[in-house]
Amino acid sequence: MNHATTLAGHDFVVTDIMYVLDRHPDPQWRLRSNFCNPHYVIAYCKSGQAEYHYNNEQVNVGKGDVLLFPKLYQHGAASDPHDPWSFLTVAFELADLQGTAEKAIESLPRCMASSYGYEMHELFGKLYRSWTSKKPGYLLLCRGLLMEMLYLIVRQFSQPLILTPQAHTIEKLMDDLQAHVHKTYSVDELAARVGLSPSYFRTVFKQTAGMTAIEYQNQLKINKAGDLLLGGYCNVSEAAEAVGFKDIYYFSRLFKKITGMPPSTYLKNR
């Protein structure tokens, strides 16, 4: 299944958290084969191993793996008696803002090796500490941490996992382009900044970002311009200038191509 097509653009928010648990190693731990949780569930394996059964499959879970189950998803599981797993788990509810979140989550693998292992480990630890301490405002913080976990899962499966040494360099460059959205760089300039040939840079950038460097810069600029227009900070000409466009007619055509409407209409909708 093409996870990128299924997940791209979907929007949902965490509305409620039922529990956050830290399970210590227990050789006797198990779930009956027809177990169904009435809520969405994410679990993170801290250590050890477990075996899950669902959809006529047997899946081995190990350190760093992430499990994601839709509501009422039938499954069974058992801890490895010789190397019992320890894990953190959270049950929650979602508000589906587009009516497609459930299918999007169902499209994901139930067990995944996260490419953001360190981040998931830190987020889950902070979620558990915040949930158990229950300091003022803890629910806001917990929902935000869980949303960040879901974001990392969606991000991983909305673009191919890049293992090239240059991937992190390209991601840092992408962050820099976002921070300097008013500037425009040629492919040759960007390739020189990261020490790659222009042809190889084009390949690695598209693998990492899912689009060309020029398309990425245009997307950033139009997104920023849209925010400025909706926020009432400027008119169309000023928005174009703020993101580095000198030709307002080209800006308007590009804006319509990316957003589906001209900036003047966007301005009226604020």
N, C-alpha and C positions, 0 to 999 in steps of 0.2 A: 504493500500500500504506500502511496505517496504521501508521507506525513506532511511535507511542505505544503502541498496543495490543500490538505485537509485542515491544517492548523492556521495557515496564514490569514490574518485579519480577524480571527475570532476574538470575541470580547466577553469576559465574564468576571465576576467579583466574588470574593469570599464573604458570605453573609453571617455565618455562624460557625463556631468551633465547638464540637461536643466533648472532646477529650484530647489530651496530649500525654502519652505514656512513655516511660523509659523501662523497657523490659530487660531484666538481667538474664544471663545464661541459665537455661533450665532444660536439661535433657528430656524432660517429660512434656515440654510444651507442644501443643498441637491444636489444630482447628479441624473440626469434623469435615468430611468430604463435601457436604452440601451447604457449608457455611455461607451466609449472605449478610453483609453489613448493610444496614439501611442508609448509610451515608457514604460519601466519597472518602477514600482512605489513601494516605501516602505513608509509607514506611521506609526507614533508612537503616540498613544493616551496619552496625558499628564493628562487629567482629563475629567470628564463627561462621557457621553454615546452617542453612535450612533447605527444605525441599517443598516446593509448592506444586499443586496439581490443579489445573483448570483447563477447560476447553480441550479435554483429551490430551493434554500435554503435561510433561513433568519438567519442572524448571528448578535448577539449583541456584540458590541465592548465597552470595558471599559478601565479604567486607566491601563497603562502598556502593553496593547495589541499591537502587531505588525501586520500590514497588508502588504502583498507582492502580487503584481499583475504582471503577465506576460504582454507583449505587446499585445494590442488590446483585452484585456480580458473584456468581457461585464459584467457590474455590475451597480447597483444603490445603493443609500444610502441616509440617512436623519439623521440629528442630533436629539437627544431626545429633544423635545421642553421644557421639565421641567428640564432637566439636560444636556444642550448642551455640546458637547465635544469640547475640544481644542486639536489641534494635529499639529505635524510637519510632513511634507511630502517632498519627494525628487523623481524627475523623472530623469532617467538615461538610458544610453545605455551600452551594454556589447559587448566585443569581445569574441566569443566562440572559445576557443583554441582546443577543441576536437570534436566540432559538436554535443554536447549532453547537453549543458547548458540549452537550452530552455525547453527540456523535464524534466530535473532535477528540474528546478524551478516550472514547472507546476505540478510536483508531490507533492509539499509542500502544506499544508493547506493555504488558503488565509488569515485566521486570526489565530494568534497563541499567546499564553501566553508565552512570552520569559522566559527561565530559567536564562537569563542574563539581567534581568530587569534594574539593576543599571547601567551596562555597556552600554546598549542600550540608556538609558536616557542621560548618559554623552556624548556618541558619537554623538547623534543627536543634543544635545545642542551645542557641539563644531563645528559640521558641519554647523549649521545655523549661528553661529557667524563668522566662517571663510568665509562662502559664502557671507555674507552681508558686511563684512569689506573689502574683496577683497584686502588684503595686497599682496605684491609681493610673488609669488609662491603659492597663495591660491588654485589654481586648483589641484596642486600636493597633497596638504594637504587634500583637500576635497575628491579627489578620494581615497586616502589612508584610510580616515575615513569610507567612504562608503564600501570599500573592507573589513574593519574590521567588519562592521555590517553584511555583507554577510557571512563572516567567522563564526561569532557567530551563525547565523541562520543555516548554514550547519552543524556546530559542534553539535548543539542541536538535529538535526534530523538525524545525522549520528550515533548516539549512544543513547541508552535509557536514559531517564531522571532519574537520581538516586536521591532519596530523603532520603537515609539513612544518619545518622549523620556522618558516616565514609567517605562519598564520597569526601568531601573537603580535608580530611586528606590524602586520596589516591591520589588526584590530586596534592597536595603539594609534596607527595613522588615521583610522576611521574616527576615533575619538577626537583626534586633533582637528580633523576637518570639520567636525561638528562644532568644536569650540571656536573655530574661525570661519564660520559659515559665510561671512561677508567677502571672503577671498575665493578666487578661482584658480585652480592649478591645472596645468597640462599633465598628460600622462608622463612625459619625459621628466618634468619637474618632480612629480611624486616618486617615480622610479628611482631618480637620483637620490632622493631623501632616504630611501630604505636600502640603497646599494644594490638594486637589481636592474637587469636590462629591461627596457620598455616592454619587449615581447613577453618575457617571463613574468614581469609585474602584472601585465594584463591578465594572464592566466591565473596567477595566485590571488589577485584581488577579486576576480569574479568568483573563484571557488569559495573564498571566504565570505564575501558580501552578498553573493547571489546576483550581482549586477556589475556593470562596468564602473570604473572610477568616475567617469563623467556622469553616468546615470545616478550614481550615489550622491555626488555633489549637488546635482539638480534636485534630487529628492529632498535632501537636507534644506536646500534654499527655499523650495516651495513650501515645505512643512513650516519652516520658520516664518515665511511671509504670511502664510495662512493664520498662524498664531497672532501675528502682529495685527492683521486685519480684524480677526474676531475679537481681539482684546481692545479694539478701538484706539490703538496707539498711533495709527497713521492712515493715510489714504493709499491708493494703489501705487502711485508714483513713488511715494516715500517708502513703501514696503519693498518695491523693486530695488530701489537704491540701497536700502538697508542690507539686502542679501547679495549685493554685488552686481546687479543688472543695470546697465546703462541704457539699454534699448527696451523701453516699456512695452513695445509691441511684441517683441520676442518673449519677454517675460509673461505677457498675457497669454500667448499661444501655449507656452510651456506649462503655465499654471492650469490652463484648461485641459491639456493633455494628461496631466498627472492627477488632478482632482476631479475632472469631469465637468467643471463649470468655470466660467471666466472669473477673475478676481473681483470684478464689480458686483457680480451676483453673490459671491462669497461675502463681500462686505455688507450687503443688504441683509444677510442672514444672521448677522451677529446679534 
